[in-house]
Each structure stands twice: as structure tokens, then as C-alpha cells.
């Protein structure tokens, strides 16, 4: 079954395979990578391969990922969409802390604009701390702060990250939501219902950790499943490509942002859009 290689983010056409910048930073997403030139090379190669959206955050590093994007790609291609997230910050030791007060969200957007050297961001995700738990700052105040920034022209679209269906419904009472960004993969199906909810509402779904969490074995776990390996052999693809192709087939507005610091892995990830899974393949993978 062939899948569309483009879809919509809000009302903007977008290629379905993008790039996540998190892995361009140092260990623990803190500090610079060992080879800055190589990291910039990955970003330039992504653009050459047709990637037209990059997912980043000021607190990746902090500042490291955004600085690399700016250094490698500025002035940016006209079709490049820069997506970031706010709601978290890093302290001097690298700990992740909540930053969800309206003023902190504003400062987070301003820091992203400054470090990326742009006047407007395509989409800003509000990333909730704790995900499934209630947050201290009312959600309406948080999305309201982003909506105010949207009216000021500093961002085009609002997304949510690390959320459940109830939180999305609450947010939708106040603002339009263009995207949901949660952990989801062929081996992590806890958000199956949320993907279906996104489909019902026409909201883009952007899975982070699309190849699985490194804490649970990451991409290596894919090769432990006979069905994935068998279909990969049949398709002359890698298990990682099969996992990404399954995500693309799962929902027509699924956007992928696999991250890597390797050009070879980048090329492998982008090529996953060319894998055509048939009905038997999908049935076997759905049953994992």
C-alpha cells in the first residue's frame, strides 16, 4: 500500500518525514556534541534529501540544537518549517525543570526566535511536565499565553506535547490545536486511542521516539520481532524503516521526526517513506 509523502500541518503542505534535532546535542541532551561540523553536516544533508521541517527546542543543550540549525542553514530555505516546544527548561547541571507560567512560556518562545534568528515560528508545542498528571498552572492560561503570541505574529500554529485526550479536549475549548506530539511507535501503542482521536479531529500526530525508547532497547528491539525482520527482508529494508513505514500507514497526517547524528541513519530514515507495506504486512505488524 503506497502512502502519501506529503500532508498538512494546519493548512500548510508538509513532507511527512522531517528531522528531530535532539540527538545533535551532547550526552543527555546537554552541552555540545563531540563534532560540531558533523552535526551541521547532518542538517545540511537533511535539506538536500527534501526534509522541510525540523523539530527543535531551546532547552536542547540548552541553545545547542538551535545554534547548530542557525549556523548550518541560515538563511533558511523558503519552505523550511521550524517547530519548537516550550514548557521546560534546563538548569546549570542539566536537570529538566518546569517552565509553564505564562511569562515563562513567552520567554521560551522569545528565546527560540532569538537563537534561530527568525521572526515567526511555524508551530510551538506546549510540552506538559508529567504528561498524564495535572499541572499546577491551569492549561487554559498556558494555551492562552501561546495564543496571545500567535496574535502577535510570533508563531503560526499551536501544538501540545506529552498530553492525554482529556487535556487536548480542554485545550480545544480555548484554541485550535494543529498537532499532538507524544511518544508512540510500533512497539509502544499506549496512545493508540489518541491517534484515532487526532484522526477524528484532523489534527497532525507527531510521534517522538518513533523507533522506541533507548531506555527499553531502542531500535535494537525491533530486530527481536520475527514479523518485523521477515517483512524487512521481504521489502529489502531495515527493521527501522519498517517501523517508520508502519507509522506513516497508521494515519495520513502522521508526521515523523526521527533524530540522528549520523548521515547514514538520516538517509535510511528518509527512505522509509518509499517502503510500501501491503495488507498482509500491515496485519502482521498491527498484531505485534
N, C-alpha and C positions, 0 to 999 in steps of 0.2 A: 504494500500500500504506500503510494507516494504521499508526502505531506508538503504543505506549502512551506516555502523557505522564508516567507515574509508574513507579517501580520500587522496588527495595530496596537499601539500603546496610546491609550486615549483615542484620538483621531489621527495620530501620526503613523505613517507606514514605518515599519522597523524590521530589520532582519532578525530572525528568531534565534540565531546563535550570536551572542555577544561575548564580552570578556569581563571577568571579575578581577579586580586589581589587588585583592587582599594578599595573595601569595607573592607579590613583588616586594614585600617588606621583609624585615629580618625575622628571626625565630620568634614565635609567639605574637606575630603581627606587631612587633615592637622594634623600632630602630631601622636602620638601612639594611638592604641586602648586601651580601658579600661582593657582588659585582654589579655596580650601578649601570655600567654600559650595557651589560647583558640584559638587564631589566628594561632599559629603554628600547633595546633591540626587539624584545618580545612585543612591546606596544606598537612599534612601527610595523612589525610583521602582521600583527592583528589587523591593522588598517589595510595593508596590502591584500589580505585574504577576504576583505569585504565586511569586516566587523564594523558596525555603525552605532554601537552603544557600549559604553564602558561603565561598569558599576564600581563605585569607589566610596570612600568616606574619609573625612579629615582625620578621624581618630585612628586610621590605619597608619601606624608609625609612631606617634601621630605626624601628620603632614607628609610622610614619606611617599605614600602612593600618589597623592595629588601632585606633589612636586615632580615625581617621575613622569606623570602624564603630561604635565605642562612642558617640562623640558624636552620630552620626546616628540610631542605632537603639536605644540602651539607654533603658529596659528592653526587652529583646528580645521579639519575638513568641514565643508558646509553641512554635510549630512550627519555629522557625529553628534550623538546624544549622550550627554553626561548625566549620570544618575548617581545620587549620593544618598546618605542617610544621616539623620541626627537623632539625638536622644541618649547617646552615650558619649563619654569622654575618657581619656586616659590620664592617670597621674604620673608623677616622675618615675615611679617604679614599674609602670606598665599596667597597673590594675585598671579594670574597666569599672567606671562609676556612672551612676545615673546622671543625666543632664536633661531633664524633661520639663523644667519650668519654662513658661512661655519665653522669658528673656533668654534662657539658655538655648532654646531652640532657635531663636532669632540669631544669637551669636554663632551657633553652629552653621546655619546657612551662610551667614556673612563670612565665616572663616573658609568655607568651601569656595565661595565666589572669589575670595581673595587669592587663595592658593592655586586655584585652577585658572585664574585670570579671565573670568567670564562675567558678564552682567546678569545672566539668567541661566538657571539650571533646568534641564528638561523635566526631571522628576526628583522629588525629595521624599524619601521614605522616613516615616516616623517609626523608629525602632523601639519597641517597648522593652523594658527591663523585666526579666522574669517570664515574659511571654504569656503564659497561661494565667498568671496571677494578676490581681488588680494592682493598679499603680496609684501612688499617692496623689499625683496631680490628676484632676478629672480629665478624662480623654477628650471631652468637648473643648476644654481650654487648650489642649495640645494641638488638636487639628485646627482649632480656630486661629492659633498663632501662625500655623503654616498657611492657612487660607488668607490671612492678612498679608503675608509675604507674597502670596500669589497675586493678590490685587495690586501690590506694589510693583509687580513685574519681575520679581527676583526668582521666581520658579513658575513653571508652566503646569505641572501636574503633581498631585499628592498621592503617595502610596503608604502602605502600612507593612511593618515587618515584625515577625515574632508575635503573631496575634492568633486569636481564635475567632470562630464565626460570630460569637456574641459581640466581641469588640469591633469587628468590621461593621456589623449592623448598627452599633452605637455611633460609629464614626459617620456612616452613611446618612444618619439623621441630620448631620451638620454640613458635610461637604461631599463632593464627588470623589470617589476613590478610583484611581486608574490602575493600581497594581497591588498585589499582595506578594510579599517576599518572605517565605518560610522555608525551613528545612524540609526537603522532600526528595525522594529518589526511588528507584525500583525496589530497593531493599528497606526503605523507610516510608511506610504507607500511612502513618498516623493521620496525615492530613488529606486522605482520600476524599472525605466529605467536603473539606474546604475547597479542594479543586473543583468539585462538582458545583459548589456554591458560586465560585468565581465564574464558571461557565454559564450558570443561570443568570448572572448579573452582567456578563460581558466584561469582566474585569481580568486583566492580564495576571497570570500567576508566574512568579519567578522563583524557582527553587534554588536556595543556596545549599551547598553540599550535594550537588546533583549526582555525584558518584559515591556518596556515602561519607560518613564522618571518619576522619583519621583516627579518632579515639576508638572506633569499632572496626578498624582494619582498612577503612577507606576503599579505594579501587581494588585492592588485593582480594577483598571479599567477593567481588564479582566472579572471579575465576573459581570460586568454591562451588558455584551453582552449575550443575550439569546442563540445564536448559540454556543458560546464558552462553556457556562455552560452545555448545552444539550449534546454536544459532549464529554465533560469531564465526565459527568455521564455515558454516553454510554461506554466510554473507561475505566471506573474505574480509572480515572486520575484526576489531578488537572487542573484548568484553566491555570496555569503557564506551566504545562507540555504540554498542547495542543498548547499553543503559541510557545513553543520551537520546538515541533514536526512539526508545520507548517513551521517554518523556515528551518528545515532540509529537508522537502519535496520540498521547494521552489527552491532549487538549489543544485546539488550534491556536489559542492565544497564550500558550506556554512559551516563555522566553527563557533561554538558557544563558547563564553567565559563568561557565566553568573557568576557574582560575588556574594559572600555572606560571612557573618561572622558566619554562622550557619551550623553545620554539617548536621542537618536535611534538611535544604534547599539545601545544596550541594548534598545530596543523591537524593533528589527529582529532581534536575536539571539533574543529570547524567542519571537517569532512564528515562528521556523524550525520549532518543534515542530508547527505546523499544516500544514506542507508535506507532501503525500502523494506520494511518488515511486512510480511504477508499475514493473512488472518490466522494461520496456524502459529506463526511466530508470536503474534500478539496474545493469542490464547494461552500459549505456554508461559509467556512472561507475566501475564496478568495473574497466573496461578501461583506464582512464587510466594 
